Amino acid sequence: MLKQSFRFRAGDGTAIFVFKWSPEKLDKARGVVQIAHGMAEHARRYGDFAEALVRAGYIVYANDHRGHGKTAGSPENIGFFADKDGWELVVEDMHHLTGIIHEENPGRPVFLFGHSMGSLLARNYSFLYGKEIEGVILSGTAGDPGFMGTLGLVLAKWEMKRMGKRAKSPLLNRLTFAGYNKPFKPTRTEFDWLSRDQAEVDKYIADPYCGGIFTANFFYDLLRGMKEINRWDNIIKTPKELPICLLSGDKDPVGGNTKGVMQVYRAYQKAGIRDLSYRFYQDGRHEILKELNREEVISDIIDWLNAHC
């Protein structure tokens, strides 16, 4: 197995850091998986998943989004996309990476895997560039926040005006995450909602590039992005022939304990997506790739990829 990393320059000059895992014999590769990680984490956390995909015959690319991981450069820079149009820039970064993948792997099918915030970005990507990939897997996605999302946008604007775009916002962080741990009381940490595997939760807490409080501008970008991906006139642009698979733990608070995920599923169903499926994992929390049954989850993902290669 080969492990590499590189950077590419985005359209605005930002250097985007990318990890790449590949089989030693590239001629044996069946396809490529591009990973979009979630909020307050980074691409390197997907190393075990990537290695399992490589063993199954896939090449894997995963970039650190703006304001995350090595693209941020240091923990102090985490939590800020850009001064303007941050959400759109992150989607364009993903599309730029897809272009690199196609150049390096001509003729091979490319699949997009997005987790949590990465799944939201992948949904945006799909209605813009879905014709350039062979399928999408959405892990730990969320439904439409509706009025609460609109209220969050107002608060984010107020926070930016009050403290500045780059100021960390404990208020927005609390409003976003405070309720996630409640179903799991008594809790051991503030991140018990991520996984039943305590060792994985502890790794997350110990990682300087994970967790933390993000900027008011980031929350504004995120909520604005969520508004865009839940607009019907955008959903309907998703190519009908694009296979989409939704995966979630049935105790994932981000997906509303399956309710939000099913809302997304029904929207795609209404939009006429022909190859659409979902699976919920019993007692699974938010990070299904870090859950106690992660081998089952990864096996299901590989089976889906193999069926669509």
Protein Blocks (a to p, Z undefined) as FASTA:
>chain_A
ZZdddddddfkopacdddddddfblmlpgbdcdddddehiafklmmmmmmmmmmnopacd
ddddehiajlnopaklgoifbfghklmmmmmmmmmmmmmmmmmmghiacddddehjlmmm
mmmmmmmmmmmpgbdcdehiacdekjmmmmmmmmmmmmmmmnojklccfklmmmmmmmmm
mmmcccfbfklmmpmclklmmmmmmpmkggjiddfklmmmmmmmmmmmmpmklmmmpcfk
lccdddddfkbfklonomlmmmmmmmmmmnopabdcddddehiafblmlgmklmmmmmmm
mmmmmmmZZ
